[in-house]
Amino acid sequence: MSGNDNRRRRREEDEDEDGMLPPSSPQLGGARGYAEASSPLGAPDGMMNPEGADDEIDEVPDLEDLEEQMNEVDLMGDDMLQDYGSDAEKDHYDMRQVDDRSQRELSLSERRMIDKQMNERDRLLRQGAYIDDDDDDEADPSGGKLDDMGLPIQRRRRRRQYESLNKSDDDLLSDLDMDPLAEELTLESLSNVKAASYSEWITQPNVARTIARELKLFLLEYTDDTGRSVYGARIRTLGEVNSESLEVNYRHLSESKAILALFLATCPDEMLKIFDLVAMEATELHYPDYSRIHSEIHVRISDFPAINYLRELRESHLGSLVRVVGVVTRRTGVFPQLKYVKFNCLKCGIVLGPFFQDSTEEIKISFCTNCKSKGPFSMNGEKTVYRNYQRITLQESPGTVPAGRLPRHREVILLADLVDIAKPGEDIEVTGIYKNNYDGSLNAKNGFPVFATNIEANSIKRIEGNITDGDEEGLDVFKWTEEEEREFRKMSRDRKIVDKIISSIAPSIYGHRDIKTAVACSLFGGVPKNVNGKHSIRGDINVLLLGDPGTAKSQILKYVEKTANRAVFATGQGASAVGLTASVRKDPITKEWTLEGGALVLADKGVCLIDEFDKMNDQDRTSIHEAMEQQSISISKAGIVTTLQARCSIIAAANPNGGRYNSTLPLAQNVTLTEPILSRFDILCVVRDLVDEEADERLASFVVNSHVRSHPDSEIAEDNDDNDDMDEENAVPNHELSARQKKLERQRKKEQEISPIPQDFLMKYIHYARTKIHPKLHQMDMDKVSRVYADLRRESITTGSFPITVRHLESILRIAESFAKMRLSEFVSSWDLDRAIKVVVDSFVDAQKVSVRRQLQRSFAIYTLGH
C-alpha cells in the first residue's frame, strides 16, 4: 500500500474518533465547497450541540489541511523529500519533441506573409485584452460583486491596450500598478484630451511634463532650411545682450508640434508658464549661471496668424491668445507689482511664503503654520519679489475706423521688460492674452455682474518700415517681397518713371498735373538731416491746396489717406489745438496727469491731412507752427514739460475768401493765412475753376466714363461676357474662380485704363522708396540754385506776393531728393534739381495776380522750359 493510502486511512480514523465529520466526508473543491463545509447548516443534525453548551465547534479547518484535502498530498509529511528523488520516467527529454533539424531561410514574400498573419493575431489579442480592476472587491457566494447594500452589481471592465507585445509578464504587472499621473505620454497622446477642458488637461502633472519635454526638444532641435538651429542662435544672442526675452515664432511651433501650438493659442496662461521654465533650462545649457542675471526667461510669441481689430474682440476670445494693432494714445508710469509675497509672523518671527500674487485678488493668510496663531502678520519687504507694471491705452488706427464710428480702445498691461517699449503716437502690434477683471465703478453704472477687459501683452512690435524678418507674416499691406523688390528696381530704370508715377496719383481725378506732382513729392519726401546732433532739418514736404470749390481738393486728400503708409485725416472745424497737438488729462484711477497725442503725433512718420484749413481758428492754427518746421510739439501743462515727435508732412486744403479765388488780387488778399504759416508750405498750389469749352468737354467725358466704369451693374455684365468668351478647352470655368479673384481682376483691368502703375504696386513702391532710399546731394550746380533763390526773393518784394525765405531754398533741395527717390537713385542728379526748381517757380508764379504773372513767366522761363 502506498504512503498516500496510509495517511488517508489514519486521517479518517482520527475524524471518526472526534465525531466532527461523517465517515465519508465529501471532497472540498474550491471556494464554494469551502463555504458549504464551514457552514453550520451543512453539518448533520446529530452533530450539532443539542444544549448550546460551551463546546467549541471548529467551523474553519486549518489551511494546510484544506490544501491537503484539495490535492490529496501531504506537503509537509515525513516523506516530502521523495519529491526530490530520481524518477526514471520523467528525468529525461522526449527526443521526439526536440526539433534539431536545420531550417531553410524564408524568402522575402514568405516572411511578409507570416508577419502579416502575426500582426493580425496580435491585433485580435489586443482587442480582446480586458483586465479586471475590481479583484479586491467583496464577492458574493455566486461569484458576482456586491455593493454596499449587499446587492450584486455588474463587474466593471477596463480595456488595456498594450503598447508593446514584447513586454514580459512582470513588466505588464508593473504597468498595472503604475501611477497614471506619473507615466510619460507621447506627443500624439496629448491630442487625446481626457479632461473637461484644455486648461485642466494641461495642468495635470504627467501632461505638463510631456509638454515641457516636447517644448525643450523644439527649442533645441528646430532648424531652418539650411539645417542650422534657429533657437540655439537666438539663445546665444539672448545671453550676449543679457536679455530676458526669447522670441518664438508661432508658425515654427505649429509646423513641428501642432498640438502644442493649439494648446498655446487656447490656454496661453498655462502654456507660457511651462514655456518660460523650459526657456530658462535651455538657456542654462549655454550659460549655466544665467539665473544669477535674470531669475526667469520670458517667451515672446511672434507671427500669430489670427489678426483682430479691437472692435472684433468678443467673449469667445477671453483667455486666449490675440493679436491686435493700434496706436498708443496714453501711457502711465511704471509701478512695482507684487509677484511673490512673503509674510512675517509677529508672534513667532517665522517667515511664511512665498505666495504667488494673482492679478485678480489680494493674497491674505489666516494662520501661522508654525505657531498656529491667527496673526498679526506683516509683509516682508526684503524677501518679497516685485515686477514692473505699466498700462497703455491702445486705440484703433485712424485709417481702420469705419465711417461714422468712434474709435475703440483697450487697456494693455505691460509687465517685466516690456515697460516703456512704446510711447504715445506709435503704431504698434500687440500679441497677448485677452483677460477680464472686476471693475467696481463699471458695475455701479451698468449693474452686476459686468467685467472690464484688458490685454496682458506678451510681445509688442512697432509698425514702422518694412518688417525685416522674412519669416514674419505681418499685416502690413505695404510689405514687399524680394521678387517685388526686383520689380521695383526694374521699373525704376524706365526713363519715364517719374511721369508714370505722377499720372498714377489719383487717377480717377482729371487734370491737375501740378497738384499731382506736389502730392507725389510729398508722398516720397526728402531726406531729414541732423547737423552735429544739435540742429535738425526736416525732410517732409508740406503742400497747400488753395482754390475754388469743386476742384477735387478733398478727393485728393482722401486718396492720399488711402495711399500713404500712415495717414491721419482732420478737418478745420473738427480739429482743435489740443486735438492736433496733444492734450493733458488726469487718469481717473491713479490720479496722475498723462499725455494724449493728437493728430500730428499720431501721424508721426506719415502724412497729416487737414481739410478746410481756412476754417480753423487762428489760435488753433498757430499751434501747428512748431510741428510744421521743427517737427516736434512742446508741452508745458499741469507740471508736465516735455516734447513729442511729429515727424509728418502736412497736406492742407483751403478755400479762398468769399469762396472763389480772385485772380486780380494778390495771394495775401485772397486768403486769411498769415505769412509765417504760408512760408512753412514748400509747395503752394492755386487751383482755379476756369471756363474753357474744350477742357470742359474732356472733363465731362472723363467723368461720364468714370461713372460708367465704376457702376456696380457693369460687373454683372462683365461676368456674363467672361462666361461667353471663355475657351472651352483651356480656361478654368468662371464659377470655380472665387468672387474675390474676379473682383480683383476687374479692378486691375479698370486701373490699367487710367493708371499706368497699379495702385497696390504703387503703394509698396512709395513705401520702399521712403524706407530704403536716401539720396545724397552730389556735384550740385550750386550757382544755379543761388541764382534762382536770388531772383525769387527780388520778384517777391517787387510783386508784393507771399515772401520767399530760406525755407523755400531748402524746399528746392527736398523736392530734388524726392524726385531722386522716385527713380530709386542714391544721388540727386542735375535733372532732379532742374525739375525741383520748376516745381517751386511754378508754385510761386501761379500764386501771383494776373497782371504780373505773364511777366514772371517770361523772367523765369530759363528755369522752367524744357523740363
Buried (B, 14 or more C-beta within 10 A) or exposed (E): EEEEEEBBEEBBEEBEEEEBBEEEEEEBEEEEBBEEBBEEEEBEEEEEEEEEEEEEEEEEBEEEEBEBBBEEEBEEEEEEEEEEEEEEEEEEEEEEEEEEEEEEEEEEEEEEEEEEEEEEEEEEEBEEEEEEEEEEBEBEEEEEBBEEEEEEBEEEEEEEEBEEEEEEEEEBEEBEEEEEEEEEBEBEEBEEBEEEEBBBBBBBEBBBBBBBBBBBBBBBEBEEEEEEBBBBEBBEEBBEEEBBBBBBBBBBBBEBBEBBBBBBBBBBBBBBBBBBBBBBBBBBEEBEEBEEEBEBBBBBBBBBEEBBBBBEBEEEBBBBBBBBBBBBBBBBEEEEBBBBBBBBBEBEEEEBBBBEBEBEEEBEBEEBEEEEEEEEBEEBEEBBBBBBBBBBBBBBBBEEBEEEEEBBBBBBBBBBBBBEBBBBBBBBBBBBBBBBBEBEEBBEEEEEEEEBBBBBBBBBBEBBBBBEEEEBBBEBEBBBEEEBBEBBEEBBEEEEBBBBBBBBBBBBBBBBEBBBBBBBBBBBBBBBEEEEEEEBBBBBBBBBBBBBEEBBBBEBBBBBBEBBBBBBBBBBEEBBBBBBBBBBEEBEEEEEEBBBBBBBBBBBBBBBBBBBBBBBEEEBBBBBEBBBBEBBBEBEEEEEEEEBBBBBBBBBBBBBEEEBBBBEEBBBEBBEBEEEBBBBBBBBBBBEEEEEEEEEEEEEEBEEEBEEBEEEEBEEEBBEEBEEEEEEEEEEEBEEEEEEEBEEEBBEEBBEEBBBBBBBBBBBBBBBBBBBBBBEBEEBEEEBBEBBBEBBBEBBEEBBBBBBBEBBBBBBBBBBBBBBBBBBBEEBBEBBBBBBBBBBBBBBBBBBBEEBBEBBBEBBEEBBEEE
